[in-house]
Amino acid sequence: MKLFTVSIALFATLSFSCTEKEFNPENNRITKTVTADGVKRREILEFAKDHLGIPYKYGSSSPKGFDCSGFVNYVFKNFNIDVPRSSSGFANFGETIKPDDFKVGDVLVFYGYRDRKSVGHVGIISEANGMQSKFIHASSGKEMAVIISDLGSKQYTGRFYKCVRVL
């Protein structure tokens, strides 16, 4: 009798999960790829937030330390989404989005801190509100870690280059 109860519970769990995730019958697993746009964006943000506080490390794309593009690349790679590994690679990448159309999971692209003529920083929108959005990124500033910042702050508004739709 216990086996029957466990089977029903497992079936109910899988059925509920499939409403948010895609079931792959080839390997009998639930994948992270989803069909509902909102669910994918929420999952990407949750995964990114799991890395808050991880130290900044130039040239790294590992949970032991990230630079900005390494962090963005690592997050999207976890969901089998290809994005550039370098911040400069975002200069001509993706569909450019107007501030009124920003969504969680879009990528913000910034000019460099010292060189305001070339792309030098990227982050993922964590709270969409046009030019007052918040974003998660690996900061090389005083925090030297993965943090959430305000796009509307003086530090980032002046460096804003564009926002790209990746999903």
Stockholm file with secondary structure:
# STOCKHOLM 1.0

chainA/1-167         MKLFTVSIALFATLSFSCTEKEFNPENNRITKTVTADGVKRREILEFAKDHLGIPYKYGSSSPKGFDCSGFVNYVFKNFNIDVPRSSSGFANFGETIKPDDFKVGDVLVFYGYRDRKSVGHVGIISEANGMQSKFIHASSGKEMAVIISDLGSKQYTGRFYKCVRVL
#=GR chainA/1-167 SS CHHHHHHHHHHHHHHHHHTTSEEETTTTEEESCCSSHHHHHHHHHHHHHTTTTCBBCTTCEETTEECHHHHHHHHHHTTTCCCCSSGGGGTTCSEECCGGGCCTTCEEEEECSSCTTSEEEEEEEEECCGGGCEEEEECCSTTCBEEEEETTSHHHHTTEEEEEECC
#=GC SS_cons         CHHHHHHHHHHHHHHHHHTTSEEETTTTEEESCCSSHHHHHHHHHHHHHTTTTCBBCTTCEETTEECHHHHHHHHHHTTTCCCCSSGGGGTTCSEECCGGGCCTTCEEEEECSSCTTSEEEEEEEEECCGGGCEEEEECCSTTCBEEEEETTSHHHHTTEEEEEECC
//
